[in-house]
């Protein structure tokens, strides 16, 4: 009878999941057929459409315009200037002839890149769909790393342009920091789809390089890859797409999927107990992907121990169990901030596993961004997401050398998430820029970085669309502007392309090649 009941529950969960996917596909098709209007200015009176799911509709939540938490234009005890170390800026790792045409609308909503190129480079054969791909295959090996080798490159969508150091007006400096310009910052990341379908890690690498830090490739071995799987094209992709940063990403995984070495603590019914919650002992979305692909937490910790800064975003799917009828929780309906009861102990397991091998690693836990509809923040969800982030922050920052990276995604109708045929639900190029700068700011506040980007009047400039009137630090502060390295002019920063491109320099086994959301 128990087996029959379990089979019936699993059948109902699969049916609910299938129905949810069908409804979502219908919604996606409708969205793709709609005309997406460009955003040139912020409208304080505009609000995005809202979904009707219990998870996304907030109760008595006020609309909040995002701003960077605890940021100041000039941090106290900081000096503006330049130190040695800029000679470590990353250079292109390919030899390439390329003609590139950039078409950027004045509303910062349209961005297209077309290119003709011939290249002699590391090339990789990646299985799965890649738009407009055709190239010769060539087996090569990555140098100075134990990561999986690459094989072939198809029509590469990005050039590999050299980056210039930030100038003196764009940076701030402080003494007695752990890592100074010219020294190594060894970066490693582990998380769910956000490390494979977004550019925030690569933008962070670019910022660090331009600030003068040396960012070597961490020799990670546990299913790590050096590039994201598939991402949008951003206004500045040519400057960061070729940069290599070790990362472990898994599509649809939850925090507990990264927190165990085996299944020995699972009971006869296939569940383990996490803070009194029965959690199903399978991997992936809805805990329905079996057990075979487990990546042991001890192996993740070994890779992280080779870094001195590890970014963790493993828990961003944990609150989404309503999408699979709470199958992971044996049907128990745990929603919104209440999911912290499961998130906190699993994050602590990962953090402590890393520090058990190397207690000197700084572990940064990324905060959760709000749900989206139509590429914009659902303002009614900001309240409970903020409460969830606060609970996680309070818990993890009790651990040594562990920091929580907080940021607030701008709302009120500003396009901050991927739309069109890109990866639904994930922040776009602008959102990735915000997250990368939030990491810099948290490292600065903790006196880990001796140099960082200057932030100027964030409450005014965070979503300032008047790019042509901004200069230097003010331009960097705006998520919808960027300083074009070509001429130093502040220009509109595109939300990114409406579709994604497969990164050509990856092994064939990388996850997330065929999925769009």
C-alpha positions as CSV (number, residue, x, y, z in Angstrom):
1,X,0.0,0.0,0.0
2,X,2.9,2.4,0.8
3,X,4.5,1.6,-2.6
4,X,1.1,2.2,-4.3
5,X,0.6,5.5,-2.5
6,X,4.2,6.6,-3.3
7,X,3.6,5.7,-7.0
8,X,0.4,7.6,-7.0
9,X,2.1,10.7,-5.4
10,X,4.9,10.6,-8.0
11,X,2.4,10.2,-10.8
12,X,0.4,13.2,-9.6
13,X,3.6,15.2,-9.2
14,X,4.7,14.4,-12.7
15,X,1.2,15.3,-14.1
16,X,1.3,18.6,-12.2
17,X,4.8,19.3,-13.5
18,X,3.8,18.5,-17.0
19,X,0.8,20.8,-16.8
20,X,2.9,23.6,-15.3
21,X,5.4,23.2,-18.1
22,X,2.7,23.3,-20.8
23,X,1.1,26.4,-19.3
24,X,4.5,28.0,-19.1
25,X,5.3,27.2,-22.7
26,X,2.0,28.7,-23.8
27,X,2.9,31.9,-21.8
28,X,6.4,31.9,-23.2
29,X,5.0,31.7,-26.8
30,X,2.7,34.5,-26.2
31,X,5.5,36.6,-24.7
32,X,7.8,35.9,-27.7
33,X,5.1,37.1,-30.0
34,X,4.6,40.3,-28.2
35,X,6.5,43.4,-29.1
36,X,8.9,44.4,-26.3
37,X,9.0,48.2,-26.0
38,X,12.3,49.8,-25.3
39,X,12.9,51.5,-22.0
40,X,14.5,54.9,-22.3
41,X,13.4,56.4,-19.0
42,X,12.1,55.2,-15.6
43,X,8.4,55.7,-15.0
44,X,7.6,55.9,-11.4
45,X,4.0,55.2,-12.2
46,X,4.5,52.1,-14.3
47,X,4.2,48.6,-12.8
48,X,4.9,45.3,-14.5
49,X,2.1,42.8,-15.0
50,X,1.9,40.2,-12.2
51,X,1.4,36.5,-12.2
52,X,-1.2,34.9,-10.1
53,X,0.8,32.1,-8.5
54,X,0.8,32.0,-4.7
55,X,4.6,32.1,-4.7
56,X,4.9,35.4,-6.6
57,X,2.0,37.5,-5.3
58,X,3.1,39.3,-2.1
59,X,0.8,40.5,0.7
60,X,0.8,44.1,1.7
61,X,4.2,44.5,0.1
62,X,5.1,48.1,-1.1
63,X,6.8,48.7,-4.4
64,X,10.4,49.5,-3.8
65,X,12.9,51.2,-6.1
66,X,16.2,49.4,-5.7
67,X,19.4,51.1,-4.6
68,X,22.7,49.7,-3.6
69,X,22.7,48.9,0.1
70,X,25.1,50.8,2.3
71,X,27.0,52.3,-0.6
72,X,28.6,55.7,-0.5
73,X,30.1,57.8,-3.2
74,X,33.5,57.9,-1.6
75,X,34.1,55.4,1.2
76,X,35.7,56.8,4.4
77,X,39.5,56.4,4.8
78,X,39.8,55.8,1.0
79,X,42.1,57.6,-1.4
80,X,41.6,58.1,-5.1
81,X,44.5,57.2,-7.3
82,X,46.5,54.4,-8.9
83,X,48.8,51.8,-7.6
84,X,51.1,49.4,-9.5
85,X,49.4,46.3,-10.7
86,X,47.6,47.3,-13.9
87,X,50.1,45.3,-15.9
88,X,48.2,42.2,-14.9
89,X,45.2,43.1,-17.0
90,X,44.0,40.1,-19.0
91,X,44.8,40.0,-22.7
92,X,43.0,38.2,-25.5
93,X,43.8,34.5,-25.7
94,X,43.1,34.3,-29.4
95,X,44.7,35.9,-32.5
96,X,41.9,37.4,-34.5
97,X,41.0,39.6,-37.4
98,X,37.5,41.0,-37.0
99,X,35.2,43.7,-38.2
100,X,32.5,44.6,-35.6
101,X,29.5,46.8,-36.0
102,X,27.7,47.9,-32.9
103,X,24.2,49.3,-33.2
104,X,23.0,50.8,-29.9
105,X,19.7,52.7,-29.7
106,X,19.4,55.9,-27.7
107,X,16.9,54.1,-25.4
108,X,19.6,51.5,-24.5
109,X,17.2,48.7,-25.5
110,X,18.6,47.4,-28.7
111,X,22.0,45.9,-29.2
112,X,23.3,43.9,-32.1
113,X,26.7,42.6,-33.0
114,X,27.6,41.4,-36.5
115,X,31.0,40.2,-37.3
116,X,33.2,38.5,-39.9
117,X,36.2,36.8,-38.5
118,X,39.0,34.4,-39.1
119,X,40.7,32.9,-36.1
120,X,43.6,30.7,-34.9
121,X,42.5,29.8,-31.4
122,X,41.5,27.1,-28.9
123,X,38.4,25.5,-30.4
124,X,35.8,23.2,-29.0
125,X,33.1,20.9,-30.3
126,X,30.0,21.5,-28.2
127,X,27.1,19.2,-28.7
128,X,23.6,20.7,-28.8
129,X,22.0,23.6,-30.6
130,X,24.2,26.6,-31.5
131,X,22.6,29.2,-33.9
132,X,24.5,29.8,-37.1
133,X,27.4,27.5,-36.2
134,X,29.8,26.0,-38.7
135,X,33.5,25.5,-38.2
136,X,36.3,23.0,-38.5
137,X,36.9,20.9,-35.4
138,X,40.3,20.8,-33.7
139,X,41.4,19.0,-30.6
140,X,43.4,21.0,-28.2
141,X,44.2,21.1,-24.5
142,X,43.8,23.8,-22.0
143,X,47.0,25.0,-20.6
144,X,47.9,25.3,-16.9
145,X,44.7,23.6,-15.7
146,X,43.2,20.2,-15.0
147,X,39.8,21.3,-16.4
148,X,38.3,19.4,-19.3
149,X,40.0,20.2,-22.6
150,X,38.3,22.0,-25.4
151,X,37.9,20.7,-28.9
152,X,36.3,23.0,-31.5
153,X,35.1,26.5,-32.1
154,X,32.2,27.5,-34.3
155,X,31.5,31.0,-35.7
156,X,32.5,32.8,-32.5
157,X,30.0,35.6,-31.6
158,X,32.5,37.7,-29.6
159,X,35.8,39.3,-30.3
160,X,38.6,39.1,-27.7
161,X,39.5,42.7,-27.0
162,X,42.1,43.9,-24.5
163,X,40.9,45.8,-21.5
164,X,42.3,49.1,-20.3
165,X,42.9,49.9,-16.6
166,X,40.4,52.1,-14.9
167,X,41.6,55.6,-14.5
168,X,42.2,57.4,-11.3
169,X,38.8,59.1,-11.2
170,X,37.0,55.7,-11.4
171,X,38.6,54.0,-8.4
172,X,39.1,54.2,-4.7
173,X,41.8,52.7,-2.6
174,X,42.4,51.7,1.0
175,X,45.4,50.5,3.1
176,X,45.5,47.3,5.2
177,X,43.4,45.3,2.8
178,X,44.0,41.6,2.4
179,X,44.5,41.6,-1.4
180,X,46.2,44.6,-3.1
181,X,46.4,45.3,-6.8
182,X,49.1,43.3,-8.5
183,X,48.4,40.3,-6.2
184,X,46.4,37.2,-7.1
185,X,42.7,36.9,-6.5
186,X,41.9,33.3,-7.3
187,X,38.2,33.1,-8.1
188,X,35.9,30.0,-8.1
189,X,32.1,29.8,-8.3
190,X,29.5,27.2,-7.5
191,X,25.8,27.5,-8.1
192,X,22.8,26.7,-10.1
193,X,21.9,27.9,-13.6
194,X,22.9,31.5,-12.8
195,X,26.6,30.6,-13.2
196,X,25.9,29.0,-16.6
197,X,23.3,31.3,-18.2
198,X,24.4,34.7,-16.9
199,X,27.5,36.9,-17.3
200,X,28.0,38.2,-13.8
201,X,31.0,36.0,-13.0
202,X,32.7,37.1,-16.2
203,X,31.9,40.7,-15.7
204,X,33.4,40.4,-12.2
205,X,36.6,38.9,-13.7
206,X,36.8,41.8,-16.1
207,X,36.4,44.4,-13.3
208,X,39.0,42.7,-11.2
209,X,41.5,42.6,-14.1
210,X,40.9,46.3,-14.9
211,X,41.4,47.1,-11.2
212,X,44.9,45.6,-11.5
213,X,44.4,42.2,-9.8
214,X,45.9,39.1,-11.2
215,X,43.0,36.6,-11.7
216,X,44.5,33.2,-12.6
217,X,42.5,30.1,-13.5
218,X,41.7,27.9,-10.5
219,X,42.6,24.3,-11.4
220,X,39.2,22.9,-10.5
221,X,38.4,19.2,-11.3
222,X,34.8,18.4,-10.1
223,X,32.8,19.0,-13.3
224,X,34.1,22.5,-13.5
225,X,34.0,24.6,-16.7
226,X,35.9,27.8,-17.5
227,X,33.1,29.6,-19.4
228,X,29.3,29.9,-19.0
229,X,27.4,27.5,-21.2
230,X,25.2,30.0,-23.0
231,X,24.7,33.7,-22.4
232,X,23.3,36.9,-23.9
233,X,25.5,39.2,-25.9
234,X,26.1,42.4,-23.8
235,X,27.4,45.8,-24.9
236,X,30.8,44.9,-23.6
237,X,30.9,41.1,-24.2
238,X,34.0,41.5,-26.4
239,X,36.0,42.5,-23.3
240,X,35.0,39.6,-21.0
241,X,33.7,36.6,-23.0
242,X,37.1,35.1,-23.5
243,X,38.1,35.4,-19.8
244,X,38.4,32.0,-18.0
245,X,36.9,31.5,-14.5
246,X,36.4,28.1,-13.0
247,X,32.8,27.3,-12.0
248,X,30.5,24.4,-11.2
249,X,27.0,25.0,-12.4
250,X,24.0,22.7,-12.4
251,X,20.6,23.5,-14.0
252,X,17.7,23.3,-11.6
253,X,19.7,22.0,-8.6
254,X,18.9,23.1,-5.1
255,X,21.2,23.9,-2.2
256,X,21.0,20.4,-0.7
257,X,22.2,18.9,-4.0
258,X,25.6,20.5,-3.4
259,X,25.9,19.7,0.3
260,X,26.3,15.9,0.6
261,X,28.9,13.3,-0.2
262,X,26.5,10.4,-0.6
263,X,22.9,9.2,0.2
264,X,23.8,7.3,3.4
265,X,21.4,9.4,5.6
266,X,18.3,8.7,3.4
267,X,15.6,6.5,4.9
268,X,13.9,3.5,3.4
269,X,11.4,5.7,1.8
270,X,14.0,7.8,0.0
271,X,14.0,10.9,2.2
272,X,16.6,12.7,4.4
273,X,15.8,14.9,7.3
274,X,16.9,18.5,7.1
275,X,15.8,20.7,10.0
276,X,12.7,18.4,10.5
277,X,11.8,18.7,6.8
278,X,11.6,15.5,4.7
279,X,13.7,16.2,1.6
280,X,13.6,13.7,-1.2
281,X,17.0,12.0,-1.9
282,X,17.2,12.8,-5.6
283,X,18.8,15.6,-7.6
284,X,17.5,18.5,-9.6
285,X,14.2,20.2,-10.2
286,X,11.5,18.6,-8.2
287,X,14.1,16.1,-6.9
288,X,13.2,13.9,-9.9
289,X,16.6,13.4,-11.6
290,X,17.9,10.4,-9.8
291,X,21.1,10.0,-7.8
292,X,23.7,9.1,-10.4
293,X,25.1,12.6,-11.2
294,X,25.9,13.6,-7.6
295,X,28.9,15.9,-7.2
296,X,30.3,15.2,-3.7
297,X,30.5,18.2,-1.4
298,X,34.1,17.1,-0.5
299,X,35.1,17.4,-4.1
300,X,33.5,20.8,-4.4
301,X,35.3,21.9,-1.3
302,X,38.6,20.7,-2.7
303,X,38.1,22.9,-5.8
304,X,37.0,25.9,-3.6
305,X,40.0,25.4,-1.4
306,X,42.3,26.2,-4.3
307,X,40.7,29.7,-4.5
308,X,41.0,32.5,-2.1
309,X,37.5,33.8,-3.0
310,X,34.6,31.4,-3.6
311,X,31.2,32.6,-4.8
312,X,28.2,30.5,-3.8
313,X,24.8,30.8,-5.4
314,X,23.5,27.2,-4.9
315,X,20.3,28.1,-3.1
316,X,18.5,30.4,-5.6
317,X,16.0,27.6,-6.7
318,X,15.1,26.4,-3.2
319,X,12.0,28.6,-2.9
320,X,10.5,27.3,-6.2
321,X,9.2,24.0,-5.0
322,X,5.6,25.1,-5.7
323,X,6.5,24.6,-9.4
324,X,6.8,20.8,-8.9
325,X,4.0,20.4,-6.4
326,X,6.5,20.4,-3.5
327,X,7.7,17.0,-4.5
328,X,11.1,17.7,-2.9
329,X,9.5,18.3,0.5
330,X,7.2,15.2,0.4
331,X,4.3,17.5,-0.4
332,X,4.9,19.9,2.5
333,X,4.0,23.4,1.3
334,X,7.0,25.5,2.4
335,X,7.1,28.8,0.6
336,X,8.9,32.1,0.3
337,X,11.1,33.1,3.3
338,X,10.1,30.0,5.2
339,X,12.3,27.9,3.0
340,X,15.2,29.3,5.0
341,X,14.7,26.4,7.4
342,X,16.2,24.1,4.7
343,X,18.6,26.6,3.0
344,X,20.6,27.6,6.1
345,X,21.8,24.1,7.2
346,X,22.7,23.1,3.7
347,X,24.7,26.3,3.0
348,X,26.5,25.8,6.3
349,X,27.4,22.2,5.3
350,X,29.1,23.6,2.2
351,X,30.8,26.5,3.9
352,X,32.2,24.3,6.6
353,X,33.4,21.7,4.1
354,X,35.4,24.3,2.3
355,X,36.9,25.7,5.5
356,X,37.7,22.3,6.8
357,X,40.2,22.0,3.9
358,X,41.3,25.7,3.7
359,X,40.1,28.0,6.4
360,X,41.6,31.0,4.6
361,X,39.1,31.0,1.8
362,X,36.7,33.9,1.7
363,X,33.2,32.4,0.9
364,X,30.7,34.8,-0.5
365,X,27.0,33.8,-0.5
366,X,25.1,35.6,-3.2
367,X,21.7,37.0,-2.3
368,X,18.5,36.1,-4.2
369,X,17.0,38.3,-6.8
370,X,13.2,38.8,-6.9
371,X,10.9,36.9,-9.4
372,X,10.3,38.6,-12.7
373,X,7.5,39.0,-15.3
374,X,8.1,40.5,-18.7
375,X,11.8,41.2,-17.9
376,X,11.0,43.3,-14.9
377,X,10.9,42.9,-11.1
378,X,7.6,41.9,-9.7
379,X,7.5,44.6,-7.1
380,X,5.1,42.8,-4.8
381,X,7.7,40.1,-4.2
382,X,10.4,42.4,-3.0
383,X,9.3,42.3,0.7
384,X,9.4,38.5,1.2
385,X,12.6,38.2,-0.9
386,X,14.2,40.8,1.4
387,X,13.2,38.9,4.5
388,X,14.6,35.6,3.0
389,X,17.9,37.3,2.2
390,X,18.1,38.8,5.7
391,X,17.6,35.4,7.3
392,X,20.3,33.8,5.2
393,X,22.7,36.7,5.9
394,X,22.2,36.5,9.6
395,X,23.0,32.8,9.6
396,X,26.0,32.6,7.2
397,X,27.9,35.6,8.5
398,X,28.2,33.9,11.8
399,X,30.7,31.6,10.1
400,X,34.4,32.8,9.9
401,X,35.5,34.3,6.6
402,X,31.9,34.1,5.2
403,X,30.2,37.2,3.7
404,X,26.7,37.7,2.3
405,X,26.6,39.8,-0.9
406,X,23.4,41.9,-0.8
407,X,22.0,43.9,-3.6
408,X,18.7,45.2,-4.7
409,X,17.4,44.8,-8.2
410,X,15.8,48.0,-9.5
411,X,12.1,47.8,-10.0
412,X,9.3,50.0,-11.3
413,X,9.3,48.7,-14.8
414,X,13.1,48.8,-15.6
415,X,14.1,45.9,-17.8
416,X,16.6,43.9,-15.7
417,X,15.9,40.3,-16.7
418,X,16.4,38.3,-19.9
419,X,13.5,38.3,-22.4
420,X,12.7,37.0,-25.8
421,X,14.4,33.6,-26.5
422,X,17.1,34.1,-23.8
423,X,17.0,32.4,-20.4
424,X,13.7,33.4,-18.7
425,X,13.8,34.3,-15.0
426,X,17.5,35.2,-15.0
427,X,18.9,38.8,-14.7
428,X,20.2,40.2,-18.0
429,X,23.4,42.0,-18.8
430,X,22.4,44.9,-16.5
431,X,21.5,42.6,-13.6
432,X,24.8,40.8,-14.1
433,X,26.6,44.1,-13.9
434,X,24.8,44.9,-10.7
435,X,25.7,41.6,-9.1
436,X,29.4,41.8,-10.1
437,X,29.7,45.3,-8.6
438,X,27.9,44.1,-5.5
439,X,30.6,41.5,-5.0
440,X,33.3,44.1,-5.4
441,X,31.6,46.3,-2.9
442,X,31.2,43.5,-0.3
443,X,34.9,42.6,-0.6
444,X,35.8,46.3,-0.2
445,X,33.7,46.7,2.9
446,X,35.3,43.6,4.5
447,X,38.8,45.1,3.7
448,X,39.7,42.3,1.4
449,X,40.2,44.5,-1.7
450,X,42.7,47.3,-1.6
451,X,41.1,48.9,-4.7
452,X,37.6,48.9,-6.1
453,X,35.3,50.9,-8.4
454,X,34.2,54.3,-7.0
455,X,30.4,54.5,-6.5
456,X,28.8,58.0,-6.9
457,X,25.4,58.9,-5.4
458,X,23.8,55.5,-5.9
459,X,20.3,56.6,-4.8
460,X,20.4,59.1,-7.7
461,X,22.5,57.3,-10.2
462,X,21.6,53.6,-9.7
463,X,19.0,53.7,-12.4
464,X,20.0,57.0,-14.0
465,X,19.1,56.7,-17.8
466,X,20.9,60.0,-18.7
467,X,24.1,58.3,-19.8
468,X,25.3,61.1,-22.0
469,X,25.4,63.4,-18.9
470,X,27.3,61.0,-16.7
471,X,31.1,60.7,-16.4
472,X,33.4,58.1,-14.8
473,X,32.2,56.8,-11.4
474,X,28.6,58.1,-12.0
475,X,28.4,56.2,-15.2
476,X,29.7,53.0,-13.6
477,X,27.1,53.4,-10.8
478,X,24.2,53.3,-13.3
479,X,23.1,49.8,-14.2
480,X,21.9,51.1,-17.6
481,X,25.0,52.9,-18.6
482,X,28.6,51.9,-19.2
483,X,31.9,53.6,-20.0
484,X,32.9,52.5,-23.5
485,X,36.6,51.6,-23.4
486,X,37.0,52.6,-27.0
487,X,36.6,56.3,-26.4
488,X,35.8,56.7,-22.7
489,X,32.3,58.0,-23.4
490,X,29.4,57.0,-21.1
491,X,26.8,55.2,-23.3
492,X,23.5,53.3,-22.7
493,X,24.1,49.8,-21.5
494,X,21.8,47.3,-23.3
495,X,19.7,44.8,-21.5
496,X,21.4,42.3,-23.8
497,X,20.4,40.3,-26.8
498,X,17.0,38.6,-27.0
499,X,18.6,35.2,-27.5
500,X,21.6,33.4,-26.2
501,X,24.8,32.1,-27.8
502,X,26.5,28.9,-26.9
503,X,30.1,29.5,-25.8
504,X,32.4,27.8,-28.3
505,X,35.2,27.0,-25.8
506,X,33.6,24.2,-23.8
507,X,33.7,20.4,-23.4
508,X,30.7,18.4,-24.7
509,X,29.4,17.4,-21.3
510,X,28.6,20.8,-20.0
511,X,25.0,21.2,-18.7
512,X,22.4,23.7,-19.9
513,X,23.0,23.4,-23.7
514,X,19.5,22.7,-24.9
515,X,17.3,24.6,-22.3
516,X,16.0,28.1,-22.8
517,X,14.6,28.7,-19.3
